[in-house]
Amino acid sequence: MDYFYKEKSDLSKEELIAQIEKQISISLCIQAAAQITEAVLLSRLYALKADRDGESEIVAGVWIQSIGQTIEALAVSKELSTFNQDELRELQKIIISSDFIQSIGAAIEGAGGIKVLTKTTESFIP
């Protein structure tokens, strides 16, 4: 644990890079846990509400983002302990693919949000 608290001047450039990469990996795991928590809570919330157009797309989009975020966190974590160049390249492909999965989830969530907003504003008469 002292590794994270060493002074910058005490570490070589390679050690600093390794330290930052480890911190990035940890932050990705935290993001994945938060994303999954959001998906679970949204699923519970929308299960209690009357079904409105777009809500199922929002939930589906958040779940897809959660899957992508989890895959990315796992791949980055494994990437840090890999020295095999072929395996490293495969992990990098997985990380890039997980970014696309997250983007697709965000697009689906956004489309659902537009549906909800459209329905909400149509029923509102000023």
GROMACS elastic network, one bead per residue, 0.5 to 0.9 nm:
[ bonds ]
;  ai    aj funct       b0    kb
    1     4     6  0.59396   500
    1     5     6  0.74355   500
    2     5     6  0.51740   500
    2     6     6  0.63486   500
    3     6     6  0.56754   500
    3    19     6  0.76850   500
    4     7     6  0.87667   500
    4    19     6  0.68421   500
    4    23     6  0.87796   500
    5     8     6  0.88060   500
    6     9     6  0.82509   500
    6    10     6  0.64622   500
    6    11     6  0.72157   500
    7    10     6  0.53279   500
    7    11     6  0.69887   500
    8    11     6  0.55282   500
    8    12     6  0.81608   500
    8    16     6  0.74767   500
    9    12     6  0.76599   500
   11    14     6  0.79428   500
   11    15     6  0.57124   500
   11    16     6  0.61470   500
   12    15     6  0.51364   500
   12    16     6  0.62395   500
   12    17     6  0.86691   500
   13    16     6  0.50688   500
   13    17     6  0.62138   500
   13    18     6  0.86492   500
   14    17     6  0.50708   500
   14    18     6  0.61651   500
   14    19     6  0.85431   500
   15    18     6  0.50282   500
   15    19     6  0.60346   500
   15    20     6  0.86076   500
   16    20     6  0.61802   500
   16    21     6  0.85282   500
   17    20     6  0.52204   500
   17    21     6  0.60835   500
   17    22     6  0.85809   500
   18    21     6  0.50848   500
   18    22     6  0.61450   500
   18    23     6  0.86583   500
   18    80     6  0.81568   500
   19    22     6  0.52036   500
   19    23     6  0.63260   500
   19    24     6  0.87351   500
   20    23     6  0.50180   500
   20    24     6  0.61593   500
   20    25     6  0.86146   500
   21    24     6  0.50261   500
   21    25     6  0.62181   500
   21    26     6  0.86998   500
   21    76     6  0.88533   500
   21    80     6  0.73764   500
   22    25     6  0.50434   500
   22    26     6  0.62862   500
   22    27     6  0.86873   500
   22    77     6  0.79024   500
   22    80     6  0.74060   500
   23    26     6  0.50632   500
   23    27     6  0.61803   500
   23    28     6  0.86322   500
   24    27     6  0.50697   500
   24    28     6  0.61813   500
   24    29     6  0.87132   500
   24    76     6  0.85799   500
   25    28     6  0.51450   500
   25    29     6  0.64052   500
   25    30     6  0.87910   500
   25    73     6  0.64703   500
   25    74     6  0.84786   500
   25    76     6  0.60655   500
   25    77     6  0.55706   500
   25    80     6  0.82861   500
   26    29     6  0.51477   500
   26    30     6  0.63434   500
   26    31     6  0.87022   500
   26    73     6  0.81571   500
   26    77     6  0.80812   500
   27    31     6  0.61399   500
   27    32     6  0.85941   500
   27    73     6  0.85449   500
   28    32     6  0.61176   500
   28    33     6  0.86225   500
   28    69     6  0.75344   500
   28    70     6  0.81429   500
   28    72     6  0.75839   500
   28    73     6  0.51041   500
   28    74     6  0.86448   500
   28    76     6  0.82184   500
   28    77     6  0.87876   500
   29    32     6  0.50430   500
   29    33     6  0.62270   500
   29    34     6  0.86146   500
   29    69     6  0.83307   500
   29    70     6  0.72948   500
   29    72     6  0.87738   500
   29    73     6  0.53304   500
   29    74     6  0.77317   500
   29    77     6  0.85867   500
   30    33     6  0.51536   500
   30    34     6  0.61978   500
   30    35     6  0.85551   500
   30    73     6  0.87722   500
   31    34     6  0.50662   500
   31    35     6  0.59895   500
   31    36     6  0.85780   500
   31    69     6  0.73469   500
   31    70     6  0.84478   500
   31    73     6  0.83890   500
   32    35     6  0.50039   500
   32    36     6  0.61571   500
   32    37     6  0.85234   500
   32    66     6  0.63506   500
   32    67     6  0.83039   500
   32    68     6  0.86417   500
   32    69     6  0.52470   500
   32    70     6  0.51257   500
   32    71     6  0.87064   500
   32    72     6  0.85548   500
   32    73     6  0.68693   500
   33    36     6  0.52224   500
   33    37     6  0.61631   500
   33    38     6  0.86667   500
   33    66     6  0.83846   500
   33    69     6  0.88791   500
   33    70     6  0.78988   500
   34    38     6  0.61698   500
   34    39     6  0.86627   500
   34    66     6  0.87221   500
   35    38     6  0.50954   500
   35    39     6  0.62739   500
   35    40     6  0.87408   500
   35    62     6  0.75549   500
   35    63     6  0.81122   500
   35    65     6  0.74876   500
   35    66     6  0.52770   500
   35    67     6  0.88531   500
   35    69     6  0.75233   500
   35    70     6  0.85923   500
   36    39     6  0.50227   500
   36    40     6  0.62014   500
   36    41     6  0.85963   500
   36    62     6  0.82889   500
   36    63     6  0.72399   500
   36    65     6  0.87574   500
   36    66     6  0.54300   500
   36    67     6  0.81643   500
   36    69     6  0.88833   500
   36    70     6  0.84333   500
   37    40     6  0.51929   500
   37    41     6  0.61482   500
   37    42     6  0.85364   500
   37    66     6  0.89649   500
   38    41     6  0.51712   500
   38    42     6  0.59970   500
   38    43     6  0.84195   500
   38    62     6  0.76248   500
   38    63     6  0.87011   500
   38    66     6  0.86910   500
   39    42     6  0.51937   500
   39    43     6  0.60392   500
   39    44     6  0.86359   500
   39    59     6  0.65855   500
   39    60     6  0.84536   500
   39    61     6  0.89186   500
   39    62     6  0.56036   500
   39    63     6  0.55295   500
   39    65     6  0.89235   500
   39    66     6  0.72149   500
   40    43     6  0.51095   500
   40    44     6  0.62935   500
   40    45     6  0.86751   500
   40    59     6  0.88603   500
   40    63     6  0.83511   500
   41    44     6  0.50808   500
   41    45     6  0.60858   500
   41    46     6  0.86189   500
   42    46     6  0.60208   500
   42    47     6  0.83137   500
   42    58     6  0.85346   500
   42    59     6  0.63082   500
   42    62     6  0.84212   500
   43    46     6  0.54120   500
   43    47     6  0.60513   500
   43    48     6  0.87863   500
   43    56     6  0.87028   500
   43    59     6  0.61557   500
   43    60     6  0.89191   500
   44    47     6  0.51178   500
   44    48     6  0.65017   500
   44    49     6  0.89843   500
   45    48     6  0.53653   500
   45    49     6  0.65452   500
   46    49     6  0.50272   500
   46    50     6  0.74715   500
   46    51     6  0.71792   500
   46    52     6  0.88988   500
   46    55     6  0.69548   500
   46    56     6  0.78423   500
   46    59     6  0.80269   500
   47    50     6  0.76977   500
   47    51     6  0.78859   500
   48    51     6  0.87604   500
   49    52     6  0.82807   500
   51    54     6  0.86582   500
   51    55     6  0.70047   500
   51    56     6  0.79252   500
   52    55     6  0.58228   500
   52    56     6  0.79874   500
   52   115     6  0.88157   500
   52   116     6  0.70329   500
   52   119     6  0.83246   500
   53    56     6  0.73715   500
   53    57     6  0.83133   500
   53   112     6  0.74926   500
   53   115     6  0.60342   500
   53   116     6  0.59509   500
   53   119     6  0.74150   500
   54    57     6  0.51665   500
   54    58     6  0.63028   500
   54    59     6  0.88534   500
   54   109     6  0.83802   500
   54   111     6  0.73365   500
   54   113     6  0.61284   500
   54   114     6  0.74009   500
   54   116     6  0.51838   500
   54   117     6  0.86858   500
   54   119     6  0.89360   500
   55    58     6  0.50072   500
   55    59     6  0.63347   500
   55    60     6  0.85848   500
   55   109     6  0.85952   500
   55   112     6  0.60098   500
   55   113     6  0.73386   500
   55   115     6  0.81536   500
   55   116     6  0.67921   500
   56    59     6  0.51531   500
   56    60     6  0.60623   500
   56    61     6  0.84554   500
   56   109     6  0.88748   500
   56   112     6  0.72933   500
   57    61     6  0.58972   500
   57    62     6  0.84929   500
   57   108     6  0.60021   500
   57   109     6  0.57368   500
   57   110     6  0.83824   500
   57   111     6  0.72273   500
   57   113     6  0.79635   500
   58    61     6  0.51323   500
   58    62     6  0.62146   500
   58    63     6  0.86585   500
   58   105     6  0.87220   500
   58   106     6  0.86670   500
   58   108     6  0.66864   500
   58   110     6  0.71049   500
   58   111     6  0.77039   500
   58   113     6  0.64096   500
   59    62     6  0.51986   500
   59    63     6  0.62248   500
   59    64     6  0.86543   500
   59   109     6  0.70555   500
   59   112     6  0.85646   500
   60    63     6  0.51234   500
   60    64     6  0.61654   500
   60    65     6  0.86281   500
   60   105     6  0.73531   500
   60   108     6  0.73366   500
   60   109     6  0.70983   500
   61    64     6  0.50943   500
   61    65     6  0.61981   500
   61    66     6  0.85648   500
   61   102     6  0.84967   500
   61   104     6  0.75228   500
   61   106     6  0.58100   500
   61   107     6  0.72222   500
   61   110     6  0.79995   500
   61   112     6  0.82551   500
   62    65     6  0.50419   500
   62    66     6  0.61287   500
   62    67     6  0.87205   500
   62   102     6  0.86364   500
   62   105     6  0.60845   500
   62   106     6  0.70153   500
   62   108     6  0.83178   500
   62   109     6  0.63707   500
   63    67     6  0.62845   500
   63    68     6  0.86951   500
   63   105     6  0.73230   500
   64    67     6  0.51289   500
   64    68     6  0.63242   500
   64    69     6  0.86201   500
   64   101     6  0.67698   500
   64   102     6  0.64538   500
   64   103     6  0.89321   500
   64   104     6  0.75478   500
   64   106     6  0.81091   500
   64   108     6  0.87704   500
   65    68     6  0.50669   500
   65    69     6  0.60097   500
   65    70     6  0.85045   500
   65    98     6  0.87151   500
   65    99     6  0.88183   500
   65   101     6  0.65316   500
   65   103     6  0.72396   500
   65   104     6  0.76064   500
   65   106     6  0.65777   500
   66    69     6  0.50665   500
   66    70     6  0.60464   500
   66    71     6  0.85287   500
   66   102     6  0.73743   500
   66   105     6  0.83806   500
   67    70     6  0.52098   500
   67    71     6  0.61787   500
   67    72     6  0.85878   500
   67    98     6  0.80355   500
   67   101     6  0.77250   500
   67   102     6  0.76335   500
   68    71     6  0.51886   500
   68    72     6  0.61535   500
   68    73     6  0.86666   500
   68    95     6  0.87470   500
   68    97     6  0.80832   500
   68    99     6  0.64946   500
   68   100     6  0.77885   500
   68   101     6  0.51449   500
   68   103     6  0.86440   500
   68   105     6  0.83468   500
   69    72     6  0.50855   500
   69    73     6  0.61601   500
   69    74     6  0.86727   500
   69    98     6  0.67010   500
   69    99     6  0.75993   500
   69   101     6  0.83720   500
   69   102     6  0.66246   500
   70    73     6  0.51057   500
   70    74     6  0.61987   500
   70    75     6  0.85334   500
   70    98     6  0.83950   500
   71    74     6  0.52524   500
   71    75     6  0.60729   500
   71    76     6  0.85498   500
   71    94     6  0.77198   500
   71    95     6  0.73317   500
   71    98     6  0.61405   500
   72    75     6  0.51276   500
   72    76     6  0.60013   500
   72    77     6  0.84049   500
   72    94     6  0.72672   500
   72    95     6  0.50584   500
   72    96     6  0.81072   500
   72    97     6  0.84854   500
   72    98     6  0.55725   500
   72    99     6  0.73833   500
   73    76     6  0.52928   500
   73    77     6  0.60757   500
   73    78     6  0.86195   500
   73    95     6  0.83268   500
   74    77     6  0.51343   500
   74    78     6  0.62008   500
   74    79     6  0.84914   500
   74    95     6  0.89747   500
   75    78     6  0.51063   500
   75    79     6  0.59066   500
   75    80     6  0.87590   500
   75    91     6  0.58012   500
   75    92     6  0.77502   500
   75    94     6  0.68450   500
   75    95     6  0.62123   500
   76    80     6  0.64412   500
   76    91     6  0.74896   500
   76    92     6  0.80760   500
   76    95     6  0.70495   500
   77    80     6  0.55517   500
   77    81     6  0.72734   500
   78    81     6  0.55027   500
   78    82     6  0.64633   500
   78    88     6  0.88853   500
   78    91     6  0.78405   500
   79    82     6  0.52031   500
   79    83     6  0.82760   500
   79    87     6  0.82715   500
   79    88     6  0.61164   500
   79    91     6  0.63033   500
   79    92     6  0.77992   500
   80    83     6  0.82929   500
   80    88     6  0.89575   500
   82    85     6  0.79339   500
   82    87     6  0.71482   500
   82    88     6  0.63451   500
   83    86     6  0.89064   500
   83    87     6  0.79160   500
   83    88     6  0.71032   500
   84    87     6  0.53774   500
   84    88     6  0.60627   500
   84    89     6  0.87223   500
   85    89     6  0.61458   500
   85    90     6  0.86633   500
   86    89     6  0.51958   500
   86    90     6  0.63764   500
   86    91     6  0.87235   500
   87    90     6  0.50659   500
   87    91     6  0.61591   500
   87    92     6  0.85928   500
   88    91     6  0.51060   500
   88    92     6  0.61942   500
   88    93     6  0.87085   500
   89    92     6  0.50655   500
   89    93     6  0.63292   500
   89    94     6  0.87445   500
   90    93     6  0.50673   500
   90    94     6  0.63184   500
   90    95     6  0.87107   500
   91    95     6  0.61738   500
   91    96     6  0.86572   500
   92    96     6  0.62371   500
   92    97     6  0.85595   500
   93    96     6  0.51555   500
   93    97     6  0.61080   500
   93    98     6  0.85656   500
   94    98     6  0.60728   500
   94    99     6  0.86696   500
   95    98     6  0.50957   500
   95    99     6  0.64320   500
   95   100     6  0.89415   500
   96    99     6  0.51358   500
   96   100     6  0.66388   500
   96   101     6  0.88665   500
   97   100     6  0.51079   500
   97   101     6  0.62924   500
   97   102     6  0.87278   500
   98   102     6  0.61891   500
   98   103     6  0.85614   500
   99   102     6  0.51299   500
   99   103     6  0.62540   500
   99   104     6  0.87497   500
  100   104     6  0.61805   500
  100   105     6  0.85765   500
  101   104     6  0.51699   500
  101   105     6  0.62714   500
  101   106     6  0.86798   500
  102   105     6  0.50367   500
  102   106     6  0.61739   500
  102   107     6  0.86537   500
  103   106     6  0.50023   500
  103   107     6  0.61820   500
  103   108     6  0.86655   500
  104   107     6  0.50593   500
  104   108     6  0.62660   500
  104   109     6  0.85964   500
  105   108     6  0.51364   500
  105   109     6  0.60985   500
  105   110     6  0.84857   500
  106   109     6  0.50024   500
  106   110     6  0.59748   500
  106   111     6  0.85404   500
  107   110     6  0.50047   500
  107   111     6  0.61434   500
  107   112     6  0.86091   500
  108   111     6  0.51079   500
  108   112     6  0.62463   500
  108   113     6  0.85959   500
  109   112     6  0.51034   500
  109   113     6  0.61439   500
  109   114     6  0.87134   500
  110   114     6  0.62450   500
  110   115     6  0.87260   500
  111   114     6  0.51301   500
  111   115     6  0.64303   500
  111   116     6  0.88219   500
  112   115     6  0.50725   500
  112   116     6  0.62912   500
  112   117     6  0.85897   500
  113   116     6  0.50882   500
  113   117     6  0.60502   500
  113   118     6  0.84532   500
  114   117     6  0.50456   500
  114   118     6  0.59412   500
  114   119     6  0.85406   500
  115   118     6  0.51012   500
  115   119     6  0.61819   500
  115   120     6  0.85229   500
  116   119     6  0.52549   500
  116   120     6  0.60867   500
  116   121     6  0.86477   500
  117   121     6  0.60796   500
  117   122     6  0.84669   500
  118   121     6  0.53037   500
  118   122     6  0.60583   500
  118   123     6  0.87337   500
  119   122     6  0.51759   500
  119   123     6  0.64182   500
  119   124     6  0.88052   500
  120   123     6  0.55239   500
  120   124     6  0.64803   500
  121   124     6  0.50230   500
  121   125     6  0.79621   500
  122   125     6  0.75348   500
